[in-house]
Amino acid sequence: MPALPAIRPVPEEAIEEPFSFPFDLRNVPLPLKIHPARPLTDEELLAFCLDNDGLEIEADADGSITVMSPVKWKTSRLNQLLGGSLFIWAQQSGRGVAFGPDLGVRFADGTLRAPDAAWVSKEILAQAEKDEAEKLEFLHLCPEFIVELRSHSDRASQIEAKMQLWISRGAQLGWLIDPTRKLAMVYRPGKEPETLLQPQFLEGEGPIQGFRLEMAEFWK
């Protein structure tokens, strides 16, 4: 693999000199935005993610990379509850495949996002596997269903913008769960988000008709 490009953090960060991949982010203050000399290929970006396993990493269309710190244990527990519930339902329904927060979705413009949970129908996934038989580093299509769980470090405006991005890129349904504000927001294409105050459950529709997520644990 060719040498990876030198990178420079944004000016407000403590590190001033450019350095080359791979590098250790354990002693670098997070969150951190990095501007490579050129956008990374899938292979290069995946290698960077593997070198910094445990950190949430996303990329924008301009090639910049944002690195975020791991979530707190309470958010991790809720992520497991969310992902486990969706996984069990997906196994039982047999209509599609559930994914967790380690999924990387990379769009044609280079944007990389990682949902907290996602679901893709078997038909769509089969076509993706056929189209990308030799290139499976990231998922190159938008999952039909997306869930984002707001952590204490997430700004509400940022996580809501991320949900709008998912919908604009092809998601048919999205749930934003916000334990801090004790609300959930339901996103549908072509409609304003629906806000539910401390709902007892979220009922699946469209691509995930039949899925039901009990919400009591998220409001404690």
C-alpha positions, 0 to 999 in steps of 0.5 A: 500500500502506498505511503499515507499522506501527512496530516495536520490538525486544525490550528486550535489543537495543540499539535502543530507539526504534520505527521504521517499515518499511522500514529497514536491518538491516546495522548491527544486531546479529543475531539480532534479534526484532522485535514489530510493533504488529500482525501483518504482511500477506503483502504487508508481510512480503514487502516486509520480506524483500525490503528485507533480502534475504540475511537469514533471516527467520521469523515466529511466530503472535503477529506477532513477526519473527525475523531471522537472519544469513546462514550461513557459507560451509561451510553455504552450500556444503552447502545448495547440494549438498542443494538441487541433489541434490533439484532434479535428482531432482525434474526426473528423476522428474517427480512434483513440484517442489523448492524451496530456502532462499528459499522462504517457507511461511506458515500460516493463523495467520501463522507463517512458516518457511523450509526449507533444501530442500522438495518438493511434488507437482505435484497439491498445487502445482496445487491451491495455484495454483488456490486462490491465483491472485491471492495468491502471495507465500508458499506457503500449504501445508506441503510434503510433504517438508522438509529442515533443515540445522543451521548452527553458529549453530543450537541443536540444540533449536531446529532439532529444534523446527522439524522437529517444527513441520513435521511437525505442520503436515502434512509427510509426511517430514522430514530434519534433517542435523546436520554438527556432531553428525555425525548425521541425524534422520528425522521421520515423522508419529506416530512418534519421530524416528529418529537415524542416526549419520553415515549414508553416504546417506539413502534417500527414502520416501513422497512422495520414494520413489526419492530418495537423498542421498549424505552423505559431504560433510556429515561432512567 
